[in-house]
Amino acid sequence: VIHAEKADMRKKFFKLLAASETMIQFNHPYDNQIPTWISYICKKQGKGIESDAVVFLQNYVGSSLQELNNELLKTSIFIAERSKITLRDVEEVVCQTKLNTIFGFLDSLGNRKRLIAMKELAQLMESGTSEILITTMVMKHFRNLLVAKEIHEESQDRGKIKEATGIHPYFLENFITQLNKQKLNTLKKNYQSIQSTDLKLKSTNVDKRIVLERLVMELCG
């Protein structure tokens, strides 16, 4: 038995192997195949799933079949005897763990802790978190920082900052700490970089991890 992460079928060894032995390739599924896989996993677990729950799950968890299987198994246990998983079920079961990790990543970016942010980004990517979800959350966080910084430059009124950003009072102190580590001109530049990164991830065939790592370096620089 030969196991390889990647096989170059142009090489002589693999050509001879394919001709003389049974060779099976287990390719990672494409994004457009993930909804079918989600439905298949649910069926194997004896459950159905609503279409909007499928879309949410793919965007939120990503394309890792192992991660999807784990989250669907937890959700199946959560709904007990019910036969179909709804969007509300997925939100309640799946979101909390992911949000904790993402919010920790956002805090590290806001506090400009580059090494910690890089480690947390790796954890998010390895868990199958969607790159689009990551950039969406980063964009929202830095938009709030930019809006708050403009207010802070004028009046330092925390009430206005809370009202403009919708930050919960419990998280406001930590948010202000991040705000004090940012400069207005840098925030404007960083927000443009986030928008550019988002477009790049959506429109070009690039190494998404490298693109996000470069963004982290820039935001924490």
C-alpha positions in Angstrom: 0.0 0.0 0.0 1.4 3.4 -1.0 -0.1 6.6 0.5 0.8 10.0 -0.9 -0.7 13.4 -0.2 -0.2 14.4 -3.9 0.6 12.2 -6.9 2.1 13.6 -10.1 0.5 11.4 -12.7 3.0 12.6 -15.3 5.9 10.8 -13.6 7.0 7.4 -14.8 6.5 5.7 -11.4 2.9 6.7 -11.1 2.2 5.7 -14.8 3.6 2.3 -14.2 1.7 2.0 -10.9 -1.6 2.9 -12.6 -1.0 0.4 -15.4 -0.1 -2.5 -13.2 -2.0 -2.0 -9.9 -5.3 -0.7 -8.5 -4.9 3.0 -7.7 -7.6 5.1 -6.0 -7.4 8.9 -5.8 -9.3 10.6 -2.9 -9.5 14.2 -4.1 -10.7 17.0 -1.9 -14.3 17.9 -3.1 -14.8 21.2 -4.9 -16.9 23.9 -3.3 -19.9 23.2 -5.5 -19.9 19.6 -4.4 -20.1 20.4 -0.7 -23.9 20.8 -0.5 -24.4 17.3 -1.9 -21.9 16.0 0.7 -23.8 17.7 3.5 -27.1 16.1 2.4 -25.4 12.7 2.0 -23.8 12.9 5.6 -27.2 13.9 7.0 -28.9 11.0 5.3 -26.3 8.6 6.7 -27.1 10.0 10.1 -30.8 9.4 9.5 -31.7 13.1 9.1 -32.8 15.6 6.5 -31.6 19.2 6.3 -33.1 22.4 5.0 -31.5 24.1 2.0 -30.7 27.4 3.9 -29.1 25.3 6.7 -26.9 23.7 4.1 -25.8 27.1 2.7 -25.1 28.4 6.2 -23.2 25.3 7.2 -20.9 25.4 4.2 -20.1 29.1 4.6 -19.6 28.8 8.3 -17.7 25.5 8.7 -16.0 25.4 5.3 -15.2 22.4 3.1 -13.6 20.0 5.5 -15.7 16.8 5.4 -14.5 15.7 8.8 -15.4 19.0 10.3 -18.8 19.0 8.6 -19.5 15.4 9.8 -18.6 16.4 13.4 -20.9 19.4 13.4 -23.7 17.6 11.7 -23.4 14.7 14.2 -23.6 17.2 17.1 -26.6 18.9 15.5 -28.3 15.5 14.9 -28.0 14.6 18.6 -29.2 18.1 19.5 -32.5 17.8 17.5 -33.1 14.3 19.0 -36.2 12.7 17.5 -36.9 15.4 14.9 -36.2 14.3 11.3 -34.9 17.5 9.7 -32.2 19.9 10.7 -33.2 23.6 10.4 -31.1 26.8 10.0 -31.9 27.6 13.7 -30.5 24.2 14.8 -27.3 24.8 13.0 -26.9 28.3 14.3 -27.4 27.2 17.9 -25.1 24.2 17.8 -22.3 25.2 15.4 -21.9 28.9 15.9 -20.6 29.3 19.5 -17.4 27.3 19.1 -16.5 29.0 15.8 -17.4 32.4 17.1 -15.2 32.1 20.1 -12.2 31.3 17.9 -13.0 34.0 15.4 -13.5 36.7 18.0 -10.2 35.7 19.6 -8.6 36.2 16.2 -10.2 39.6 15.7 -9.0 40.7 19.2 -5.4 39.7 18.3 -5.7 41.7 15.0 -7.1 44.7 16.8 -4.3 44.5 19.5 -1.7 44.0 16.7 -0.5 40.8 18.2 0.9 39.3 15.0 2.3 36.0 16.2 -0.9 35.1 18.1 -3.1 36.2 15.2 -1.1 34.0 12.7 -1.5 31.0 15.0 -5.3 31.6 15.4 -5.6 32.1 11.6 -3.9 28.7 11.1 -6.3 27.1 13.6 -9.3 28.6 11.7 -8.0 27.4 8.4 -7.2 23.9 9.6 -10.7 23.6 11.1 -12.1 24.3 7.7 -13.5 27.8 8.4 -14.5 29.6 5.2 -12.0 32.2 4.0 -14.9 34.4 3.0 -16.3 34.2 6.5 -12.9 35.2 8.0 -12.6 38.2 5.7 -16.2 39.2 6.3 -15.7 39.2 10.1 -12.4 41.0 9.8 -14.0 43.7 7.5 -16.8 44.2 10.0 -14.4 44.5 12.9 -12.1 47.0 11.2 -15.1 49.0 9.9 -16.2 49.4 13.5 -12.7 50.4 14.6 -12.5 53.0 11.8 -15.9 54.5 12.6 -15.1 54.5 16.4 -11.7 56.1 15.8 -13.2 59.0 13.9 -15.6 59.5 16.8 -12.8 59.1 19.3 -10.6 61.7 17.6 -13.4 64.3 18.1 -14.9 63.6 21.5 -13.8 60.3 23.0 -17.5 59.8 23.8 -17.9 56.1 24.6 -21.7 56.4 24.4 -21.4 57.6 20.8 -19.0 54.8 20.0 -21.3 52.2 21.4 -24.3 53.6 19.5 -22.4 53.8 16.2 -20.8 50.4 16.3 -23.4 48.3 18.2 -20.6 46.9 20.4 -22.1 45.3 23.5 -21.1 47.1 26.8 -19.4 43.9 28.1 -16.9 44.1 25.2 -16.5 47.8 25.0 -13.5 48.1 27.3 -11.5 45.6 25.2 -12.7 47.4 22.0 -11.4 50.7 23.4 -8.1 49.1 24.2 -7.7 48.0 20.6 -8.8 51.5 19.4 -6.0 53.2 21.4 -3.5 51.0 19.5 -4.7 52.2 16.1 -4.1 55.3 14.1 -6.8 56.8 11.9 -4.8 56.9 8.7 -3.6 53.3 9.2 -7.1 52.1 9.8 -8.2 53.7 6.5 -5.4 52.0 4.7 -6.0 48.7 6.4 -9.7 48.8 5.6 -8.9 49.2 1.9 -6.5 46.3 2.1 -9.2 44.1 3.6 -11.6 45.0 0.8 -8.9 44.2 -1.8 -8.2 40.9 -0.1 -11.9 40.0 -0.1 -12.1 40.7 -3.8 -9.0 38.7 -4.5 -10.3 35.7 -2.6 -13.6 35.8 -4.5 -12.3 36.4 -8.0 -8.9 34.9 -8.5 -7.2 31.5 -8.3 -4.8 32.2 -5.5 -3.4 30.4 -2.4 -6.0 31.7 0.0 -3.9 30.9 3.1 -1.0 33.0 1.8 -3.3 35.8 0.9 -4.8 35.9 4.4 -1.4 35.5 6.1 -0.2 38.6 4.2 -3.3 40.5 5.3 -2.5 39.6 9.0 1.1 40.8 8.6 -0.2 44.1 7.2 -2.9 44.6 9.8 -0.5 43.9 12.6 2.4 45.8 11.2 
